[in-house]
Amino acid sequence: MSSEDVVSIQGLWTAFGQGRDQVVIHKDLELSIRAGEVVSLVGGSGTGKTVLLRQMLGLEKPYRGEVTVLGEPAAQLGRRGAASRVGMLFQQGALFSAFSVLDNIAFPLRELRRLPDELVYDTALVKLQMVGLGPQHAGKMPADLSGGMVKRVALARALAMDPPLLLLDEPTAGLDPHGSDEFVELLRSLHRELNLTVVMVTHDLDTLFALSSRVLVLAEKRVLVHGTPQEVAAYEHPFVRDFFQGERGRRAMTPIGRIVPAPVSTEKD
């Protein structure tokens, strides 16, 4: 593990079940993520992308191998240690439905730090404004929020403890194109301002190309290839070809000013 590695995974085996029913998801998987990177994990269904995030959080223990996060074995971070050093944005936000916006953001501060209530709420308000929401939203309940606002509140909660590492599970899933673009721009700004290291699972190619400094493709139970989005997109493999070189991939990689006009039909009316 390099001194610059925020995450290092070596010889990882992930398996579910036992005996003949055992299913191996990862086999001798290796990866490293350096400080300041935005790394996207992509792969087909069943390749264990979200499982890897959970292993980085110490929520799941691998069958074999080492997962090291911020210089410590992930399994030894413990729930409190992981929560204070690693922020997690879940796909659906996972806000507490009975808590207000401000109480959701304040929850990790109250649980993990012995701070006066006034300081807890002041800090939560700062985080709320950091994600582009004003104090007028602090008393709202999750049921009253739009999908985009839920994502922002969940992101504020993930950043409440000022973690150096942020994990994102499908961060733009469920957002309309405009909301997705705004959320991507927010993530880009926070990454730059807070000097975050980000690990992201995404199927959205626009999000991937907009944010990723590096892409890791999970296939054949390992990291098949890694590199910049452009480097990975050029790799010859059936999954990579389908994922990056299909219509969605071509659209994501084509600059707006260079969109190729659709061919004109030669058929007569």
Helices and strands as residue ranges (DSSP letters): E 5-16, G 19-21, E 23-34, E 38-43, H 49-56, E 64-69, E 72-73, H 74-85, E 86-89, H 101-112, H 117-130, G 135-137, G 142-144, H 147-158, E 165-169, H 177-194, E 197-201, H 205-211, E 214-219, E 222-227, H 229-233, H 238-245, H 247-253, G 256-258
